[in-house]
């Protein structure tokens, strides 16, 4: 008897997981009972929450746990590594001449992204691009900047580490309009990520290239950033404020060259925003998120710049600060709650530079 096992992966809020299995089998002489199958990772038996049978296919839904994650965090390099869980399938009764063939199926959204590499004068970097199938109307553009853990070259880590790109993708697919670009900064030992000057300049080139090639509505270019990507979002927004209709930085601070890092060990680092940076952001709609007890990026990184923008009369900025204990298990991951509902995505796509200019000129 031959059994084919397909393990199905799904991108959820905490990353990419194996969430289910499909078993098909050949052989006419043996009766197969679905409830006699079980699955093991090492010495641990997986909990099956639902079994569905149809013809010679059996579908098993798993209770999700950390063992089913397809990502493993390398603390030395501070990056995620894609590592599929080794799941053994067993049957309570011995089966004659049993042969098992296993495959893993990625989340279907990955099939809708183009995987590209761009080369500028100084560097190469990969990016994933999704374009919703729409008419001749101009499209909104979303740029998503990942955190330090997704550094690498031309892989899917920025799409797998959390479900923010997936939620933007789902919104665009539903509305039939939009282009999503997910670039990836290469790995570096010092974890500078998006802070390297060559990447900052190349990001501008990529944005302009996408605007030209995909009939983008220049009044609806949006920027989302997480952690290191959030700090890069603050940076880009104050360097080229005329580019963005809205920015959503999660757990970041306003990075800029020549400023010192502040913050005690275990309480997160940040940079103090300058008056000049705040003034450049006065007319950019911004919704910033942070956790009060973030140990990686101090919450002052968000609070200080929001307060300073408001001090100079900016009324297009708002912040959501999650109290201690709200972000479990990771107090740094403010995005896990920020994008839990569609409120922030609805807000993002409702922003239009024409509206801001009209308000400003009244």
DAWOTA-V953798 format. One record per run of one state. SS is the DSSP state (alpha for helix, beta for strand, coil for the rest). FROM is the first residue (numbers start at 1). TO is the last residue. If there is no record, write none. Layout:
SS|FROM|TO  SS|FROM|TO
This chain:
coil|1|1  beta|2|12  coil|13|14  beta|15|25  coil|26|33  alpha|34|36  beta|37|41  coil|42|43  beta|44|45  coil|46|47  beta|48|54  coil|55|56  beta|57|62  coil|63|65  alpha|66|68  beta|69|69  coil|70|70  beta|71|74  coil|75|78  beta|79|82  coil|83|87  beta|88|91  coil|92|98  beta|99|105  coil|106|107  alpha|108|112  coil|113|113  beta|114|119  coil|120|123  beta|124|131  coil|132|138  beta|139|145  coil|146|147  alpha|148|150  coil|151|156  alpha|157|160  coil|161|163  alpha|164|175  coil|176|178  beta|179|183  coil|184|192  alpha|193|195  coil|196|196  alpha|197|213  coil|214|215  beta|216|226  coil|227|227  alpha|228|239  coil|240|240  alpha|241|243  coil|244|245  beta|246|250  coil|251|261  beta|262|262  coil|263|268  beta|269|270  coil|271|274  alpha|275|280  coil|281|285  beta|286|291  coil|292|296  beta|297|297  coil|298|299  alpha|300|311  coil|312|316  beta|317|322  coil|323|334  alpha|335|338  coil|339|342  alpha|343|350  coil|351|352  alpha|353|361  coil|362|362
